[in-house]
Amino acid sequence: MIKVQVKKIMSLKDQIEEKLNQALKDKDKNTYPTLRLIISAIKDAEIANRTKENKDISDSDVTSILKKMVKQRNESCDVYKKAGRKELLETETKEIKIISTFLPKQLSDEETKNLCVAAIKSVGASSMKDMGKVMGLLKSKHSEALDFSKVSSFIKELLN
């Protein structure tokens, strides 16, 4: 009789928890504080979900939490650059790199711009009034792979 091992696909939350445990074992002081922040944000979202019927948090929910965390850190980086706080800027940059390892690969600027052009054509957008339609189409089809701050600027540039 042959035994077959079935490899269970781990959720994103499980992957992060496993990475945290490994970082704690390795005493990686650069990684585990950031991973703890991620786990904390996920647990906060789970607590908020307790009132809903579906109490489990999905990978897409975790991805949006991670994107929000990266966005917050990017905003902090801008403030630290203006203030000349290099040590804080380095810390935020390291955190962004750690958080980004769990995010899906983002499309390049050129690929993003091409998708924006295609979306504008498919919706028939001709002015800034149609920006919402274009953004809606892109969000429905490519929400995981696009950085919507870039998308917004590309659409504005193309429609003006």
C-alpha positions as MATLAB code, in Angstrom:
seq = 'MIKVQVKKIMSLKDQIEEKLNQALKDKDKNTYPTLRLIISAIKDAEIANRTKENKDISDSDVTSILKKMVKQRNESCDVYKKAGRKELLETETKEIKIISTFLPKQLSDEETKNLCVAAIKSVGASSMKDMGKVMGLLKSKHSEALDFSKVSSFIKELLN';
ca = [
       0.000    0.000    0.000;
       1.327    3.387   -0.994;
       0.774    6.357    1.269;
       0.126    9.623   -0.475;
       0.804   12.844    1.317;
      -1.642   15.596    0.571;
      -0.024   18.977    0.893;
      -2.507   21.437    2.316;
      -2.403   24.899    0.825;
      -1.723   27.332    3.631;
      -3.717   30.497    3.977;
      -1.851   33.773    3.858;
      -2.430   34.245    7.581;
      -0.908   30.811    8.279;
       2.111   31.650    6.119;
       2.674   34.864    8.061;
       2.327   33.049   11.401;
       4.780   30.388   10.262;
       7.250   33.063    9.153;
       6.836   34.765   12.548;
       7.558   31.527   14.410;
      10.658   30.961   12.273;
      11.864   34.524   12.859;
      11.407   34.067   16.615;
      13.371   30.798   16.535;
      16.128   32.464   14.490;
      16.061   35.513   16.804;
      15.730   37.739   13.736;
      15.201   41.113   15.417;
      14.723   42.846   12.058;
      11.773   40.694   10.986;
       9.670   39.521   13.901;
       8.460   42.926   15.174;
       6.969   43.687   11.757;
       5.402   40.227   11.531;
       3.864   40.756   14.965;
       2.344   44.016   13.727;
       0.846   42.163   10.746;
      -0.618   39.413   12.946;
      -2.012   42.064   15.282;
      -3.727   43.877   12.391;
      -5.185   40.571   11.163;
      -6.503   39.755   14.643;
      -8.085   43.210   14.864;
      -9.883   42.511   11.588;
     -11.017   39.108   12.877;
     -12.430   40.725   15.993;
     -14.285   43.243   13.839;
     -15.659   40.340   11.750;
     -17.118   38.518   14.766;
     -20.406   40.306   14.344;
     -20.755   39.127   10.737;
     -21.977   35.701    9.660;
     -18.705   34.732    7.976;
     -16.278   35.056   10.859;
     -13.252   33.733    8.988;
     -10.901   36.188    7.391;
     -10.055   35.469    3.766;
      -6.742   35.845    1.957;
      -8.142   38.833    0.082;
      -8.963   40.481    3.436;
      -5.401   39.834    4.614;
      -4.064   41.220    1.334;
      -6.052   44.432    1.776;
      -4.742   44.754    5.333;
      -1.181   44.342    4.053;
      -1.737   46.894    1.267;
      -3.087   49.352    3.821;
      -0.026   48.797    6.014;
       2.319   49.415    3.074;
       0.409   52.570    2.151;
       0.694   53.870    5.731;
       4.425   53.204    5.744;
       4.908   54.899    2.378;
       3.163   57.980    3.752;
       5.427   57.875    6.813;
       8.463   57.581    4.531;
       7.451   60.788    2.759;
       7.159   62.611    6.085;
      10.526   61.262    7.302;
      12.237   62.250    4.038;
      10.957   65.822    4.383;
      12.006   65.930    8.032;
      15.452   64.435    7.323;
      14.921   61.486    9.689;
      17.084   58.852    7.985;
      16.960   56.253   10.784;
      13.144   56.267   10.859;
      13.031   56.210    7.059;
      15.248   53.093    7.021;
      13.007   51.371    9.580;
       9.862   52.082    7.550;
      11.569   50.925    4.340;
      12.567   47.621    5.975;
       8.995   47.114    7.180;
       7.667   47.781    3.662;
      10.011   45.115    2.247;
       8.902   42.553    4.849;
       5.195   43.260    4.357;
       5.560   43.237    0.564;
       6.879   39.669    0.585;
       3.330   38.524    1.379;
       1.643   40.646   -1.298;
       1.021   39.477   -4.847;
       3.480   40.791   -7.415;
       2.512   44.274   -8.545;
       2.488   45.100  -12.241;
       5.146   47.441  -13.613;
       4.370   51.059  -14.488;
       4.285   50.224  -18.190;
       1.912   47.263  -17.685;
      -0.287   49.403  -15.432;
      -0.436   52.192  -18.009;
      -1.337   49.676  -20.766;
      -4.202   48.315  -18.631;
      -5.414   51.882  -18.007;
      -5.417   52.621  -21.744;
      -7.332   49.395  -22.456;
      -9.856   50.139  -19.686;
     -10.425   53.678  -20.984;
     -11.088   52.299  -24.463;
     -13.412   49.529  -23.269;
     -15.490   51.914  -21.139;
     -15.407   54.621  -23.795;
     -14.157   57.213  -21.323;
     -13.510   60.661  -22.745;
     -13.296   62.984  -19.748;
     -12.567   63.045  -16.016;
     -16.275   62.408  -15.385;
     -15.700   58.826  -16.595;
     -12.809   58.157  -14.221;
     -15.035   56.245  -11.774;
     -16.128   53.819  -14.497;
     -12.520   53.148  -15.487;
     -11.415   52.670  -11.869;
     -14.359   50.345  -11.211;
     -13.485   48.177  -14.202;
      -9.830   47.943  -13.177;
     -10.714   47.177   -9.547;
     -13.074   44.393  -10.563;
     -10.516   42.728  -12.827;
      -7.076   43.548  -11.411;
      -7.467   44.627   -7.784;
      -4.670   42.371   -6.508;
      -1.994   43.324   -9.034;
      -2.436   47.083   -9.339;
      -1.278   49.971   -7.206;
      -4.318   52.236   -7.442;
      -2.431   55.385   -6.494;
      -0.437   54.916   -9.712;
      -3.574   53.925  -11.616;
      -5.298   57.129  -10.546;
      -2.445   59.335  -11.748;
      -2.189   57.451  -15.073;
      -5.932   57.768  -15.713;
      -5.885   61.483  -14.907;
      -2.943   61.944  -17.258;
      -4.639   59.971  -20.056;
      -8.037   61.658  -19.723;
      -6.683   65.230  -19.628;
];
